[in-house]
Structures are given as structure tokens and as C-alpha cells.
Amino acid sequence: MTQELVRERLELIVQAERIETLSVDDLVALTRREIDEFLPDGVHRVDPRSGDRILYHSSRALRPHDNVPEEVAAIPERRCVICQGATTGVIDVAELSEGFTFINKNLYPVLYPFEREGLASGLHLLQWTSSQHHKDWHNMGLADRVVVLERLAALEETLLSGAHRFGSTDREGNTGAVVIIKNYGHLVGASLIHGHQQIAFSSVMPRHFEDNARFEQECGETFADYMLRETPPELVVADYGPAVLLVPAFMRRPYAMMLLIRRTSSRYLHHLDDGELAAVADGWHDGIRAIRTVMPRTGREIAYNVITNSGPGAGLYFEFLPYTQEVGGVEHLGLFVCQELPERAAATLREIVR
Ligand SMILES: [Zn+2]
């Protein structure tokens, strides 16, 4: 059965067609009007050893899940809440060759949608890749994937424009970060199977952002510059010209990949030109397609995360992190044991992507 969110249902929940027509103040007002039941606990702590930030959010344990294996759910045809339009108000819609892509508010935001002393504040939104239930990066055409990225970039730019609204909590006085991630599979935190990205502005900066900034300060180049220079050809999965998909030499989990933008002065998605956006759209397509192909071969259920590294020190790069191996005890000490060689993983991935 093909499920999709039809236009008539969408019209009932549209609050804006273009994110560019809204300010961050508008987004905060729309969010506060709608989201009040499942707010975070309002507590965040820092691990003084690593600088890792921990947010607390008890009510997220109550989220509805439709993203569990069929045999566990034992329901032959599950109804998708997104396809039914039983979701929050929509703030951006763009046509695709079939259906549309749209952005709305996360009903269970990990951040407080208003500034308050000591709280991790910000906005937490969702981008649904397509209104059609089974369409996502791996099976959509290039032109549609570029539209999805353009809308993501427009949202990123809007969120950054209002960064000052949520104050700052990091040591260098940076005003937070825009977080862009994708979770797929219930094993790695996705509660709904309908393909989506999560976008948040967070006043609390994730540790990776500080790591990238420190790397540039200490090494005099961005992390992307370093990777593009140091990675040997046998670890390259695909070269798109403006972007390169590769396996890092220090791969921690089998088939983990990075997609790096060659013009390392571009710090954000909304800095990318048309050629770079097309290269990123191809990199996401190939990276996710490869993960979806290789995981069943190794007897693993498909589950992966994509994370975006942007801002100072990053250049701009994405990490594709398939859940190909559990975390062992010694790994919690920071000593990782990976069950595949990076060179062999890259060769397998090249074969799939070709
Ligand atoms: Zn759906």
C-alpha cells in the first residue's frame, strides 16, 4: 500500500509556505502556541572530563513509535501519522516531481522554545523528505533531492539569523549551533519510519562543534582540509567534483563514511552554490543507498545516522554512521575495536555506489 500526505490534508495544517517569510520570533511564537505538553525537563549538564553535554527529557520516552520491525509490531498495515496529517503546523512546503517536501515543528523538542537562564533553549524542527511515505534520499531523483537540500539550507539560514535570541552558553561566547541530523531505524533513535531530517538551533553547542573549532586553531586548517589532503585514493568511495565521499582512515564502525565539500571556506549549507548542492545531493543519495544495501548483506537491520558538521573549523562535512556494530565495554573507555578494515569497506562501498 502506498501511503502519502495528500494536498487536501496538508492545507489543514499549513501555517506558512516559505520559511523565508518567517522570522525566528515568528517561529518561536508558532512553536509556543502549539508545543507545551512534551517540553524537556529543562536540565542540562556537562561531563567535565570530555565536555560532552547531556540534555534531560523524560517525556520523550512517551513518544509514539511506528518504526519497529514488522514481526514485533505484528500489525500488517500500520497507519503513518505523517501521511494522515496528524502532526504539527507546517511552516515550509516545496513541490517535488511527485508530491512535496515540507517542514514542521517537533512535538517533542529537545530544547526550550524560549530563553530562560540556565536552560538549553532553541527551536527543534522536522523536514519530511517527501510527502510520499516510501520516498527518501536513496530513491528520489537528483532534482528533487536538490529541492530538499535548498529548503534545508533556507531553514538553516533563518535559524542562524536569530541565534542571538537564545543567548550563548559556550566558553568562547559563540551563539549556539544549528544541528542537522537524520536518524533512520528504531535502533538509532528514529521513532517514525516516514523519511525525515531533524533541524535544531541549540543554545548549547554540541561537543563536535567545539572539536572542529579547536582543530582549526591548533592545526591552522579546517578538518575538511586535513581529510581531503590526507585521505589516500583507496579510501575514496565517490568523487563528485565539488564534494568527495570517503571512508575515514580511522573508521570506528564498519562502512562509516564522510562527505566533504572541497571549497572548505563554505561553513554552512546555505553557503553552497548550485554545483555544490547537487554534489551533496548525490553524496547523500549514494551514502544512504550504500548503507541500505550493505547492512542486510551482513545480517543487520537497516539503521543509521547522518550528522552535519558546520561552523568554525569544520569546513562543511557530513558523517554517515551505520549501526553496524554494538558498543563494547572497552569502547566506553575510548578504545574502539572495529570489525572491518577501512580499505576493505571502501572497496565494497565503491562497488555498490558505482
Ligand atoms: Zn508516512
Residues whose N, C-alpha, C, O or C-beta is under 5 A from the ligand:
A	BS01	ZN	Q3 C80 I82 C83 H133 H194
